Amino acid sequence: SSLTALSYLGAVRAVPNYNVMGPAKASLEGLVRGLALEMPSHRVNAVSAGPINTLAARGISGFSQIRSEMEERAPLKRNVTATEVADTVRFVASEATGMTGQTIYVDAGYGISAGPSSNA
């Protein structure tokens, strides 16, 4: 069987206006690793997504600006869609994977970028 948690980049990077949820998501990713050790017959993983334009995201102050900046800095030069995240969750949860205790990033490569944007 499989358990797949949903995380966000704020677990490992400072994200403006995300000071409460970031540490909570970091704890969730730690729980995923711990459960993977404690439940060896189950696959326990997390999928960490970039900013997705959802109804819930409308409550995040400056969300549109965050998405624009991430799109500019991501190697793929775009944001990911909810469908891409769902497809990744489906794959991670499937019997076809031999992974457990992992966090998979679906963020158009934004998480590997560092420093100021190339236009700064």
N, C-alpha and C positions, 0 to 999 in steps of 0.2 A: 504494500500500500504506500501511499504518498501523501505528504503534507507540503504545501507550497505557500509560503508567506509572501506578502507584498510589501516591499520596502521602497525607499526613495534615496536619491543621491545625498540628501541631507544627513544621512547616517554616517557618511565618511567625508563630507565636504561642508564647509560653512555656506549656508544658503540664506540670503536675506529674508527676514520675516518668517523664519522657519525654526526659531530657537527652542521651541518646545517639542515639536515633532521630530527634529533631527536626532536628539538623544534617545527619544522613544524608539525610533527606527533602528538606531545603533544597538539598543538593547534587544530588539526583535531579532536582528541578525546574529547576535551572540546566543540567543535562545535557540535559534536554528542549529547552530554548531553544536551546542550542548545536547539538544534532543537527538541529533544525528548520532552522537556517541551513546546515548542512553537507550536508543531504540534501534538497534542494529538491523532489525528485520524490516525497517521502514526507510523510505527515502524522504529526507527532510531537507528542503532547500528554500531559498528566497529568490524572488525576482525583483530587482531594483530598477525602476523606470525613471526616465527623464520626465520633465513636466508635460503632462497630458491635459489637453483642453477638455475638462469635464465640468459638470455643474458644481461639484464640490470645490474645484480649483478657483472658482469665481470669488470665494471668500478669502483667498490669499492676497494680501496687499502687494501690489506691484507685480502680479502674476504675468501680465502681458509683457512687461519689460524683462522679466526673468526668462520667459520663453524666447524672446527676441535675442537676448544676449547669448543664451545657450545655443540657439540655432547658428548664430554668427561664429561661435567658437568651436562647435562640434565638427569633427573631421568630415562627417557626411553632409554638413551644411543644411541640416533640417532637424526638426523635432520628430519624435516617434509618435505613432498613432496608438490609440487604444487597441486596435486590432493586432498590431505588432506585439504589444505586451501580452494580449490574450493568447496569441499563437505561441509565444515563448512559454507562458505558464502551462499551456496544454502539452508542449514538448517536455518540459521539466517534470511534469506530473506523470508522464507516460511510462509504461513498462519498458520502453526502448532505451531508457537512460540508466547508466550505472553510477550516477552521481548522488552524493548526499553530503550535507553540511556545507553546501556552496551557496554563494550569492551570485546570480547571473545579472549582468548589467545590460539593460536595453535603453540606451541613451544617445544613440547616433554617434557614440565615441566621445561624448562630452567629458565623461569621467576621467579620461586619460589626458585631458588638456590641463595645463597649469599656467599660471602667470597671467599677465594682461592680454587682452584680445589683440589680434594682429593690427587692428585699426587704432589702437590707443597711442 
